Amino acid sequence: MLNKYPMWKNILILVVVILGLLYSVPNLYPDDEAIQVTTGSLSLNASDMEVITTALEAAQVDFFGEEVSEENILLRFADVDDQLRAKTAIEEALSDDYIIALNLAPTTPGWLQAIGAGKMNLGLDLQGGVHFLMEVDLEAAQQRRMEDNLSNVRTILREERIRTRGINLISNSHLEVRFADAEARSQARPELIDNFPEIQFQNRETEGVFILDMRLTSDTVLQIQRDTLQANSTTIRNRVDALGVAEPTVQQQGADRIVVELPGIQDPAQAIRFLQRIATLEFHLEAEIGAPSLSYETYESEGRLINVDNDVILQGDRISNVRSTLDQNSLPQVQINLDAQGGNQINRVTRDNVGRMMDILLSETKSRTTISLNEDGEEIEETEFYEDRRLISHATIRTALPRTFVITGLNPSEANELSDLIRSGSLAAPMTIVEQSVIGPTMGRENLEAGFRGVLVAAALVIGFMLFYYRGFGLAANAALIMNILLIFAVMSSIIPATLTLPGIVGIVLTVGMAVDANVLIFTRIREELSNGVQPQQAIDAGYDRAFTTIIDANLTTFLVAAVLFTIGTGPVKGFSVTLMIGIMTSMFTAIVGTRALVNLVYGGRAVQQLSIGRYRTNQNAEST
């Protein structure tokens, strides 16, 4: 029947509308100001909560809705002032090993959360937070790689009993091995080529010394830089997850920079200390009895002094995966997976050192801020870095280790700590802050309110125009417009979680105007058919069918432009393009399918003499309404 949808299609449209309403409703529930307490590796317990409670009582700060688990403690507060006072009190009560982060806690009812309905994630400009532009020291990454290679070259030649006159690091990409004669160099070259496929080898002689040059190829240097940038990005994401930040942004920018945005965080100093923490795992052998004092360093482990050989067996960046498990006797162990080169290195060393102790060092480069006076007597803040090294594992090598091996002899807490330390990753290279900004929660809230006022004003103007100009059909278009806005919120909240920014709200305002473009084309086409003497039912059918191609072409080109902006843009441009793309998809559904369903319900299957579509001229030049 003309202009009549089958029952299944009407039910499907109704289901979409209901789901859109349900998944957009959580945005009506305001978040509670909250504080999240976590720690780098240790589990939280009831005693930590007691310390926090005592500190808040002493500071006369009320809280509610506490949530305690082994991973974190979440406390809710009535307002921002209580939240900030509580943060100060908790920081004074707990040590530096704890991370105290300002956060927001959702108040969405449990039944909505059970179906996966949640709030839209808000960007820095709408919620407040900190923004960092961090530069990665790629030269340090190359330096670390070549130092690792130098240590392994020394180990290989020692095992093969090939004597050298020294191994020198010339630059971040050049290593030279010096020999007394060409025979020793010829003997060493194939052994080194087998173990270092990414390095280019070249012989040369100078002043009676036979030298084997080892240089990183240009492709290898580029790969190290790409890997370093990717590794740092991944590590920062893992660390930000520990802060409990909702929908953080970690993006690579250019060849050596990373953008980090942490919505809800208001303490940039704490974020800097946490993000710039440089941690590296190193595998060593225990020094042999009688070894020269300069060949080892001494560390304390469980009240004993352990002499750790200076030569590095393996760096932590060779670890591809790690997990804490139980062995066949239900005892804790840590399973470590290495990449191909790391597997070769560990197998070669442990094969010849069965029965010796293997040590794992955690080397951290931490930062601290110092204040000094310049020549004019002005205070200057300077960031200095210092290294903190500690022994975290001291275990016996039972057999030659393959690419995947386990570390045993740990208690459950130590196994979990070691697994977490490795899994959280270490920065492959140091980073410095080149740009920093803080947006307060009050400014963010003002931006959010102003943005939504813009959406309401735009929607009200469009609704008024459509109702005035197209009468009953305008009413259908307005209903579809409201449904479109709800679907945008639903898609961004739960179906395709995306971060809403101020430019994103601009994209929604633009979508509000574009959403009725399709209806304008359809309604104008229906008017033309009526003015040509076509019967109302046929005019409705022709209006929707003949305008469809034009609508598809117009929206498709706009969608492609938005997709390009999303691909090549950063920050605000991405926020704008995301809402624009989502708005185009939802408006295509509501403007074409939604309005036709409403028109069909009113006019479909009935004898209609005239349509409520505003003023049009018939082919006899008479005005009708």
URQUI-V781203 format. One record per backbone hydrogen bond with DSSP energy under -1.0 kcal/mol. CO is the residue of the C=O (numbers start at 1). NH is the residue of the N-H. E is the energy in kcal/mol with one decimal. If there is no record, write none. Layout:
# URQUI-V781203
CO,NH,E
CO,NH,E
This chain:
# URQUI-V781203
1,4,-1.1
2,605,-1.0
6,10,-1.7
7,11,-2.5
8,12,-2.3
9,13,-2.3
10,14,-2.2
11,15,-2.4
12,16,-2.2
13,17,-2.2
14,18,-2.4
15,19,-2.7
16,20,-2.5
17,21,-2.1
18,22,-2.7
19,23,-2.7
21,25,-1.4
24,27,-1.3
25,28,-2.7
26,29,-1.5
32,105,-2.9
33,77,-3.1
34,103,-2.9
35,75,-2.4
36,101,-2.7
37,73,-2.1
38,99,-3.8
45,49,-1.3
46,50,-2.0
47,51,-2.0
48,52,-2.1
49,53,-2.7
50,54,-2.5
51,55,-2.0
52,56,-2.3
53,57,-2.4
54,58,-2.2
55,59,-1.6
56,61,-2.5
64,76,-2.0
67,74,-2.8
70,44,-2.2
72,69,-2.0
73,37,-2.8
74,67,-2.6
75,35,-2.2
76,64,-2.2
79,83,-1.8
80,84,-2.6
81,85,-2.4
82,86,-2.4
83,87,-2.0
84,88,-1.8
85,89,-2.0
86,90,-2.7
87,91,-2.4
88,92,-1.7
89,93,-1.3
90,94,-2.2
95,98,-1.4
97,40,-1.2
99,38,-2.3
101,36,-2.7
103,34,-2.7
105,32,-3.0
109,113,-2.0
110,114,-2.2
112,117,-2.6
113,116,-1.5
121,500,-3.8
123,126,-1.2
123,127,-1.8
124,128,-2.6
128,264,-3.3
129,439,-2.9
130,262,-2.7
131,437,-2.0
132,260,-2.7
133,434,-2.9
133,435,-1.2
134,258,-2.7
135,432,-2.2
136,138,-1.5
137,141,-1.1
138,142,-2.0
139,143,-2.3
140,144,-2.6
141,145,-2.1
142,146,-2.6
143,147,-2.3
144,148,-2.1
145,149,-2.3
146,150,-2.6
147,151,-2.1
148,152,-1.9
149,153,-2.7
150,154,-2.2
151,155,-1.8
152,156,-2.6
153,157,-2.4
154,158,-1.8
155,159,-2.2
156,160,-2.1
157,162,-2.8
166,178,-2.7
168,176,-2.7
173,216,-2.2
174,170,-1.5
174,171,-1.8
175,214,-3.6
176,168,-2.6
177,212,-2.8
178,165,-3.7
179,210,-2.1
181,185,-1.4
182,186,-2.6
183,187,-2.0
184,188,-2.0
185,189,-2.3
188,192,-2.2
189,193,-2.6
190,194,-2.0
191,195,-1.0
192,196,-1.7
196,199,-1.6
198,217,-1.0
200,215,-2.7
202,213,-3.1
204,211,-3.2
206,209,-1.8
209,206,-2.1
210,179,-3.1
211,204,-2.1
212,177,-2.1
213,202,-1.7
214,175,-2.9
215,200,-3.5
217,221,-2.4
218,222,-2.2
219,223,-2.2
220,224,-2.6
221,225,-2.2
222,226,-2.6
223,227,-3.0
224,228,-2.6
225,229,-2.4
226,230,-2.5
227,231,-3.0
228,232,-2.7
229,233,-2.0
230,234,-2.4
231,235,-2.5
232,236,-2.5
233,237,-2.1
234,238,-2.2
235,239,-2.3
236,240,-2.8
237,241,-2.0
238,242,-1.2
239,243,-1.0
240,245,-1.2
241,244,-1.0
249,261,-2.6
251,259,-3.4
256,136,-3.1
257,253,-3.2
258,134,-3.0
259,251,-2.4
260,132,-3.0
261,249,-2.4
262,130,-1.5
262,265,-1.3
267,271,-1.8
268,272,-2.6
269,273,-2.2
270,274,-2.0
271,275,-2.9
272,276,-2.6
278,365,-3.5
280,363,-3.1
281,316,-2.3
282,361,-2.9
283,313,-3.4
283,314,-1.1
284,359,-2.8
285,309,-2.5
288,291,-2.0
292,295,-1.8
295,310,-2.5
297,308,-3.4
299,306,-3.8
301,304,-1.9
304,301,-3.0
306,299,-2.7
307,287,-2.8
308,297,-2.4
314,283,-2.7
315,318,-1.7
316,319,-1.7
318,339,-2.4
321,337,-3.1
323,335,-2.9
325,333,-2.5
327,330,-2.2
331,327,-2.7
333,325,-2.7
334,407,-2.3
335,323,-2.0
336,405,-2.0
337,320,-2.6
337,321,-1.6
339,343,-2.5
340,344,-1.8
341,345,-2.2
342,346,-2.4
343,347,-2.0
344,348,-2.1
345,349,-1.9
346,350,-2.4
347,351,-1.9
350,353,-1.1
353,356,-1.9
356,397,-2.9
357,286,-2.4
358,395,-2.4
359,284,-3.2
360,392,-2.6
360,393,-1.1
361,282,-2.3
362,390,-1.8
363,280,-2.8
364,388,-3.5
365,278,-2.0
366,386,-2.5
368,384,-2.6
370,382,-3.1
372,380,-3.3
374,377,-1.8
378,374,-2.3
380,372,-2.4
382,370,-3.3
384,368,-2.3
386,366,-2.6
388,364,-3.2
390,362,-3.0
393,360,-2.1
395,358,-3.9
397,355,-2.9
403,338,-1.9
405,336,-3.2
407,334,-2.0
411,415,-2.6
412,416,-2.3
413,417,-2.4
414,418,-2.7
415,419,-2.3
416,420,-2.6
417,421,-2.5
418,422,-2.1
419,423,-2.9
420,424,-2.6
430,137,-3.0
432,135,-2.9
435,133,-2.4
437,131,-2.7
439,129,-2.4
440,444,-2.1
441,445,-2.4
442,446,-2.2
443,447,-2.4
444,448,-2.2
445,449,-2.5
446,450,-2.6
447,451,-2.4
448,452,-2.3
449,453,-2.0
450,454,-1.9
451,455,-1.8
452,456,-2.5
453,457,-2.7
454,458,-2.5
455,459,-2.6
456,460,-2.7
457,461,-2.4
458,462,-2.3
459,463,-2.9
460,464,-2.5
461,465,-2.3
462,466,-2.6
463,467,-2.3
464,468,-2.1
465,469,-2.7
466,470,-2.3
470,473,-1.4
471,475,-1.6
472,476,-1.5
473,477,-2.2
474,478,-2.3
475,479,-2.1
476,480,-2.2
477,481,-2.0
478,482,-2.3
479,483,-2.1
480,484,-2.1
481,485,-2.1
482,486,-2.0
483,487,-2.2
484,488,-2.2
485,489,-2.2
486,490,-2.5
487,491,-2.9
488,492,-2.4
489,493,-1.6
490,494,-2.2
490,495,-1.2
491,496,-3.1
492,498,-1.7
500,123,-3.0
501,505,-1.8
502,506,-1.6
503,507,-1.8
504,508,-1.7
505,509,-2.6
506,510,-2.4
507,511,-2.0
508,512,-2.2
509,513,-1.5
510,514,-2.4
511,515,-2.7
514,517,-1.2
516,520,-2.5
517,521,-2.2
518,522,-2.4
519,523,-3.4
520,524,-2.5
521,525,-2.0
522,526,-2.2
523,527,-2.3
524,528,-2.1
525,529,-2.1
526,530,-2.4
527,531,-2.7
528,532,-1.2
529,534,-2.3
530,533,-1.8
535,539,-2.7
536,540,-2.4
537,541,-2.1
538,542,-2.7
539,543,-2.5
540,544,-2.0
541,545,-2.2
542,546,-2.7
543,547,-1.0
547,551,-2.2
548,552,-2.5
549,553,-2.5
550,554,-2.3
551,555,-2.3
552,556,-2.6
553,557,-2.0
554,558,-1.5
555,559,-2.5
556,560,-2.4
557,561,-2.0
558,562,-2.3
559,563,-2.4
560,564,-2.1
561,565,-2.2
562,566,-2.2
563,567,-2.0
564,568,-2.5
565,569,-2.0
570,573,-1.8
571,575,-2.0
572,576,-2.2
573,577,-2.5
574,578,-2.4
575,579,-1.4
576,580,-1.8
577,581,-2.6
578,582,-2.3
579,583,-2.7
580,584,-2.2
581,585,-2.0
582,586,-2.4
583,587,-2.5
584,588,-1.8
585,589,-1.2
586,590,-2.7
587,591,-2.9
588,592,-1.2
589,593,-1.1
589,594,-2.1
590,595,-1.7
592,596,-1.2
593,597,-2.0
594,598,-1.8
595,599,-2.8
596,600,-2.9
597,601,-1.9
598,602,-1.5
599,603,-3.2
600,604,-1.5
603,606,-1.4
611,613,-1.6
612,473,-2.0
616,624,-1.8
618,621,-2.1
622,618,-2.2
624,616,-1.5
